[in-house]
Amino acid sequence: MNIKLIICIIAILAVATIMINNRRKSLPPGTTVMGALLTDEVHAGQRIIQTVGMTDDEVRCAIRDYQKLCAEEGEEAEKPVITTSQDTITLRLPNGLSYNSFCYWVNYIVYSNKAKRYNENVTGWYEVPATAQGAWKPFAGQALMFFIPSTDEEFDNVYFTDHFGHCYKQEFANWANLILLGKSIRRYQPLPTLP
């Protein structure tokens, strides 16, 4: 009886492996999925989020709520260093913060208030090391600029513009394609120089 169970489990694992490999093979050439970005990621580089026109209370409330959400899911959210200059609040997340965590931070701050959206108020920068390989190689040495346009109705994605002005959409799923958009939605701004 135990041998039959073991053979059944091995067969299920083999079918699952074949399905995953076929899914990878079925993607169009040059397509990058979030899972590949996570696999090939080098955990180095600055992770900065700036808000303009949000109050200190709004930003701190978003941070607390995000950290609480992570704790409820058994995870610990990163603690940003917060600085304020005039109407700009800067969040410095730990250098090398993972790509998916950074994407979630940007998304959460934009949609942190159910009564108000902050699409035009939030911009993030994710610095890719010059030595990046694999799925990250096209972005090596760049500080990608993250945002969510006010036209977004899906709520579970982020957008970024590279320093060449190419705009991409990243949905939140391991097999979600990184989509090169036909037009730039937000003009690229370089990583701000911070004290």
N, C-alpha and C positions, 0 to 999 in steps of 0.2 A: 504494500500500500504506500509506504513512504517513497519508494522508487518511482511510482507513478506520479506522485505529487512533485517530486524533484524534476522529473522529465517535463511535466506540464509547466512548471515555473521556468525552466530553461527555454522551452518553446516560446513562451510569452515574451521573455526577454529578447530572444532572437528576432521575433516579429517586430517588437518595439524598436530595436536597433536598426532593422531594415527600413522601417517607416521613417525614422529620423534621418537616416542617410539618404533615402529617396527624396525627402523634403528638401534637404540641402542641395541635392543635385537638380531639383526642379526649379530652383531660383534662376532668374535670368543672369547672364554673365555680368559681372560688375556690381551685382546687388550685395548690399551689406545688411545683415540683420543685427538687431540689438545684441543677441547672444554672441555673435562674432566680436562685436565691439567690447563686450565684457570679458571674453576669453583673451583677446589680444591686448587688453588694456595694460599700460604701465602706470602704476600708482605714483605719479610724480607730477609736479606743476601746481600753479596757483589755482584756487577755486574762489572766485569773488562773485558776490551778488550785490547790486546796488539798487536802492529804491529812491525814487525822486517823487516828492509830493505826498508820500505816506507819512503819517505821524509816527513818532517814536513808540507810542502806545500800540498803534496798529501793527508795527513791525514786531515788537516784543510779544504781542498777543499771538501773532502768526508763528513765531518761534516756539513759544510755550505749547501751543496747540499741536504743532508738528512733533515736538518731543514727546508729548503725551500720547499722541497717536502711535508713534514708534514703540513706546513703552508698553502700550496695550497689546501690541503685536509681538512682544518679547524681544524687541531690538532696542539698542541705545542709539539715539540720534546724536550726531556730532554737535558740539557746542561752538557756535561761531563767535568770533571776536567782533564786537560792534563798535563802529566809530561814526560820528556825525560831523558833517561839515555843511553849514547852511541848510539847504533843503534836501541834501543827499545823505542817506544812511547806508553805510557799507557793512556788509557781512563778510568777514574772512572765514571761510571754512577751512578745515585742515588741508594742507597741501597733500595732494595725492588721494583725496576723497574719491571714491569710485564714481564712475560715469552715471550709473543708475541712481545712486544717492543724490548726486548733484542735480540730475534731471528732476527728481522728486522734490528737492528743495525749491527749485525755481517754480515748478508747477504749484506747489503748496502755497507759496507766498502770493502768487497771482490770484489764486482762488481761495485764500484764507478766510475771507469775509463773505458769508452767504448773501449779504445785502449789497455788496459792492465788489466790483472786479478791479483788479490792479494791472490789467494787461499793459497799459502804456506807462506804468510806473516802475516796472521791474525789468532789469537787464542783468544777465550773469555772464561770466567769462570762465571758460574751462581751458586751461593751458595744457597743450599736448606736447610732450617732450620731443626734441629734435630727433631722438633715436627711435621713435615709434615705428613699429613694424605691423605687418598683417593688415587688418581692417583699418588701423589708424594711420598707416603710412601716407595716404593722401593729405592728412591733416598735420603731419609732423612739423613741429616748430611753430605752430600757430596757437593763438588764443582765440578759441571759437566763442562767438557772442551769442548767448542764449536769450530767448524771449518767447512770449506767447502773444500772437496778434489779437487785436480786439474782435476780429471776425471769427475766432475759434469757437466752435460749438461742441467739440468732442470732449474737452476737459481732461483727457488722459494722454496728453502728448506735450512736447515742447518743440520749438523751432530753433535752429541756429544758423548763423551766417559766418562763413569763413572769411579770411582776409582778402580773398579774390572776389568777394561779393556773391558767391554761390550760396543759396539758401536751401536748407534741408529741414524736413519734418521727421521727428522721431516719436513714434508711438510707443506706449509702454507695454510691450510684450516681448518675450524672448525671441519669438520668430517674426516680429514686426520689422518690416523693411525700413531702412533709412531712406527716405524719399527725397531725391533731388527735385526741387520745385523749379518750374520754368521761369520764375521771376523772383527778384529780390523783394521781400516783404518789408524788411527793415534794413536800412543802410548800415553797413559795418562800422562799428566804432572800436578802436583798439582798446586793449586792456588798460584801464586807468593806472597811472603811476600813483602809488600810495606811499605815505610816509612810513 
